[in-house]
Amino acid sequence: MTRTLPRTSRSLPIALLRAREQVMGPVRAMLADVGITEQQWRVLRVLNEDGPQDPTRIAAQACLLLPSLTRILQNLEGKGLIERETDPSDRRRQIVGVTRDGEKIISDNLDKSIALLEATRARLGTEKYEALLDLLNELDDS
């Protein structure tokens, strides 16, 4: 019995990378106009959605490694888009929150973000779009 890898056209890792590029290309273009990276955007979104939190939780929610997040937070703080405070209950920890300028970047790009999301949903159809999200979240949960 001969064992072979599936063709690259049927490789899940490669298909995920191709799909990611299809989805993220237009998002990167939008963010280039704003002057932030997709990683910075994810951090701002997480903070805007879930409120102030510690860096470990941000890293998990934004799918970032903690050393990368440290650099990203420095850049965002330098741009005035986030602020850091010492956690009053544990002075060794920091709590990071989005500033009004950070919230403004999200609100200024809300319509364009939703349009990009809707374009992908229209391309797949709502049922397939929701099924894809469910399947990907199922992979993440396992």
C-alpha positions in Angstrom: 0.0 0.0 0.0 1.4 3.4 -1.1 0.9 6.3 1.2 0.8 9.8 -0.5 0.0 13.2 0.6 -3.2 14.8 -0.8 -2.7 17.2 -3.7 -2.1 20.7 -2.6 -5.5 21.6 -3.9 -7.0 19.3 -1.3 -4.6 20.3 1.6 -6.4 21.9 4.5 -3.4 24.0 5.6 -2.9 25.4 2.1 -6.6 25.9 1.5 -6.8 27.9 4.7 -3.9 30.0 3.7 -5.4 30.7 0.3 -8.7 31.6 1.9 -7.1 33.8 4.4 -5.3 35.8 1.7 -8.6 36.2 -0.2 -10.3 37.6 2.9 -7.4 39.6 4.3 -6.2 41.2 1.1 -9.0 43.8 1.0 -8.7 44.3 4.8 -5.0 45.0 4.5 -5.7 47.6 1.9 -8.2 49.3 4.1 -5.8 49.3 7.0 -2.9 50.6 4.9 -5.0 53.7 4.4 -5.4 54.1 8.1 -1.7 53.4 8.9 -2.1 50.3 11.1 -1.3 46.6 10.6 -3.8 43.8 10.6 -2.3 42.6 14.0 -2.8 46.1 15.4 -6.4 46.1 14.1 -7.1 42.8 15.8 -5.8 44.2 19.1 -8.0 47.3 18.8 -11.0 45.1 17.9 -10.5 42.8 20.9 -10.1 45.8 23.3 -13.1 47.6 21.8 -15.2 44.5 21.9 -14.2 43.1 25.3 -13.0 46.2 27.2 -9.7 46.6 29.1 -7.8 43.5 29.8 -4.4 42.0 30.5 -2.0 41.3 27.7 -2.2 37.5 28.1 -5.9 37.5 27.3 -5.4 40.0 24.5 -2.8 37.7 22.9 -5.2 34.7 23.1 -8.2 36.7 21.7 -6.2 38.3 18.9 -4.4 35.1 17.9 -1.0 36.6 18.7 2.1 35.4 20.5 2.9 37.3 23.7 6.3 38.5 22.5 4.7 39.9 19.3 1.9 41.5 21.3 4.5 43.4 23.4 5.8 45.1 20.3 2.4 45.8 18.9 1.2 47.3 22.2 4.3 49.6 22.2 3.4 50.8 18.7 -0.2 51.3 19.5 0.6 53.2 22.7 3.1 55.4 20.7 0.3 56.2 18.3 -2.0 57.0 21.2 -4.5 54.2 20.3 -4.2 52.3 23.6 -3.3 53.1 27.2 -1.8 50.9 29.9 -2.4 51.0 33.6 -1.2 48.9 36.5 -3.8 46.4 37.7 -4.9 47.7 41.1 -5.5 44.2 42.4 -2.1 42.9 41.2 0.5 45.6 40.8 2.7 43.2 38.7 0.1 43.1 35.9 -0.9 45.6 33.4 -4.4 46.3 32.1 -4.6 47.6 28.5 -7.5 49.6 27.1 -8.4 51.3 23.9 -8.3 55.1 23.8 -10.8 57.4 22.1 -8.5 57.7 19.1 -8.4 53.9 18.9 -12.2 53.7 19.0 -12.3 56.4 16.3 -10.2 54.2 14.0 -12.7 51.4 14.4 -15.7 53.6 14.0 -14.3 55.4 11.0 -13.7 52.1 9.3 -16.8 50.3 10.4 -18.8 50.7 7.2 -15.9 49.6 5.1 -15.3 46.6 7.3 -18.9 45.6 7.2 -18.9 46.0 3.4 -15.9 43.6 3.1 -17.6 41.1 5.4 -20.8 41.3 3.4 -18.9 40.9 0.1 -17.5 37.6 1.4 -20.9 36.5 2.8 -22.5 37.3 -0.6 -19.7 35.4 -2.5 -20.4 32.3 -0.4 -24.0 32.7 0.4 -25.2 33.2 4.0 -25.7 29.5 4.7 -22.2 28.5 3.5 -20.7 31.5 5.2 -22.2 30.6 8.6 -21.4 26.9 8.1 -17.8 27.8 7.4 -17.5 29.9 10.5 -19.1 27.1 12.5 -16.6 24.5 11.1 -13.6 26.8 11.7 -14.7 27.5 15.3 -15.2 23.8 15.8 -11.6 23.2 14.8 -10.5 25.9 17.2 -12.6 24.4 20.0 -11.1 20.9 19.6 
